[in-house]
Every structure is written in structure tokens, then in C-alpha cells.
Amino acid sequence: MSDFSSIQPNAAIQAAYGKSKVMTSDAAGGERLDPAQAQNFAQMIQNAAADAVGTVREGDATAAAGLTGKAGLQQVVEATMAMESTVKVSVAVRDKLVEAYQEIMRMSL
């Protein structure tokens, strides 16, 4: 299993953490979230997966541009590190989802 503490925080992770913090603080403060603005779990996972795919595609495009000399070395390294971080987080989330599913399947009714 992946360890979340080994993943270096980046802007996408911090933004996701900030969004989740706002969601929990609103609910914990006694205020009700507007149902039109609230997302269900499946939508959150779908949005996170779409963001991850976008980050990987941007990194791939930057790496290709670096090979042709259209992007600088620093841009290529930053894009590659963002891709690596995104893949690590995606794999860790996938592992946790599979583990949770397996735990649910082991429950007796």
C-alpha cells in the first residue's frame, strides 16, 4: 500500500484539501450545505479522476514539447514531477477504495 506521507504536496493536492476542509467546516459549523452545490461521492471521484487525467496529459504534452525544444528543462521537470505526484495519489486512492470494497464484502449480514 502507498503511504500518503511520502507524497510531496503540490498545488492540486492542496486545492483538494482546501475544498474538503471547507465542506467539512460548513457541515460541522451547523450550517447546511446547499443541495444544488453539494456533490455526492461519485461526482467527487469523477472530478478528481478527470483532473488527474488532465494533469497527466499536460505533463505528457510538456515532455513532448521539451523533446522538440519548445519547452525548457525546468518546465519539463515540473510537469514530470506533477505527473508523478498525481499518479502516486491516484494509485493510493485506488488502493484505499479497493481495500474499502473488500472490507465491505467481508462483512456478514
N, C-alpha and C positions, 0 to 999 in steps of 0.2 A: 504494500500500500504506500501511497505517496504521503509525505509529511508536509503539511501546509507551511510549517515554519521554515522549510528550506527554500521556499519560493520568495524571490525578491519582489517587494511590492512595486507595482507600476501604476500608471495613471488609470488604466481600465479597472484594475482591482480596487484602487482607492475610490473610484467613482461608484462602483457597485456596492462597496462597503458603506459609502455615504448614503446611497439610496436606501439600503436596507436599514441603516440606522434611523433615517427619517421615518421610514414606515413603522418601525417598532416604537419609536418615541411618540409618534402620534397616537398609536394604539394604547401605549402604556399610560399616556397622559390623560386618558379618559375621553379624548376627542374621538369622534367616529370618522373613519375614512369615507370619502365619497365613493359609493359603489361604482360610479362611472369611471373613476380614476384608479380604483383598486384592480390589481392583476391577480389572477389565480396562479398557482404554482406552475402549471404547464406553460402559461404565457411567459413567465419569468425565465424558465428554462429555454424556451424557444428563442426569446430575445437574446439571452446570453450566448446561445449557440450561434445565432446569426452574427452577433458581434465578434465572436471568436473566428468564425469563417472569414469575416471581413478583415480582421487583423492579419490572419494568415495570408490572405490574398494580397493585401497591401505589402506585406513583407516580401512575398514572392516577387511582386512587381518591382519593388525596390532593389532586390537582389539581381533581377534580370537587368534592370537599368544600370546597376553597378558594373555588371559584366560588360556592358556596351560602352561604359564610360560616361553615362548620363547622370549618374549619382555618385556622390562622394563616399569615401570609405566610412566615415563616421555615420552617414545615413544608413548605409548597408548594415553596419554593426548594430545600430539602434533598432532597425527593423528586424534583424535576426534575433536579437535579444527579446524583443516584444513577441515575436512568433514563438520562441522557446518558452517564455513565461506563459503565454496563452495555452500552448499545448500541455504544459505541466499542470496548469489549473484545470483544464478540460479533462485530462486523464484522472486527476484526483477526484473531481466531481463525479465522473462516470463511475469510478471505483466505489465511492460512497453510495451512489444511487443503486448500484448492483448489490452492494452489501446490505442496504436497507431492504431491497426487494427480497433477497434471500432470507433475511431475518423475518420478514412478514410471512413468507411461505413456510417457515418452520413453526410458526405459531399454531397452537392447537385451537380448534374452535369449540 
